Amino acid sequence: MTTSNHSGVSHTVFRLLGIPGLEDQHVWISIPFFISYVIALLGNSLLIFIILTKRSLHQPMYLFLCMLAGADVALSTSTVPQALAIFWFHAGEISLDRCITQLFFIHSTFISESGILLAMAFDRFIAICYPLRYTTILTNTLIGKIGVTIFLRSYGTVFPIIFLVKRLTFCKSNILLNTGCKHIVLAHVSCDDIRENIWYGLFVLMSTVVLDIVLVFISYVLILRAVFHIPSQDARRKALNTCGSHVCVIILFYGPGIFTTLIQRFAHHITPHIHVLLASVCILAPPMLNPIIYGVKTKQIREEIVHVLFTRQK
């Protein structure tokens, strides 16, 4: 690794600016952040409670949904409170260790969500292509192993980033143009050569999220092929309906991320606050909308939510 000439001073405390260029609008910007966080917490906590307490929902599809809801809560909590502290109290000061901890949980939780969505695609593939063997293939033991593998993969791939960041000297600036700590955002204020950080970040992205997207796509190609071989039109429609919620969540999770990545790579003329707002949408939207999508489109979940919210009030 080559190192540029710089003084021995390395910042250990940084200042998060929030949305650069829109500091005077932070109070107004905080409103959708706060609303989305409350909805994400309440909606996903309700999903987890319903799935864990109702034995009729102890099925593979709902257990994976429970994992997704837990990851949504973790992703929201690792990002939104920090942003709200900046918007409301100008509390953007953060130590290097806390910054690294935050970026570790943001990136690992994001990768976990991607892995859970892949597991849910696998669940739908087995349910539609091998319906008679569904319960014998997707046993509770296998679901547990899949869950452990997902979280070990996410933490294992992101863990080396801690050491890649720790080796850097931060003498350019201690100002971070963001609402939270991200790997490359932090690396860019270093005086050192960050090519190793960039290449490892690309490796993590390709070996996790991009690979998951490819495998999810292959799963749905096989699912569609199986569905269109079903002779009954009614059975075909029913099979497609079981995938509807999952497809919506996939589009919601990967769509903004892909769009944001393309904007960052090719639209260099766009102002920094647009980049930060787009990145925020990637983190805010899925945790808020996932429980709503499943609550509206999944009959069993909808019925249990109505029972929990309204029956007990009588």
Order of alpha helices (4+ residues) and beta strands (2+ residues): beta-alpha-alpha-alpha-beta-alpha-alpha-alpha-beta-alpha-alpha-alpha-alpha-alpha-alpha
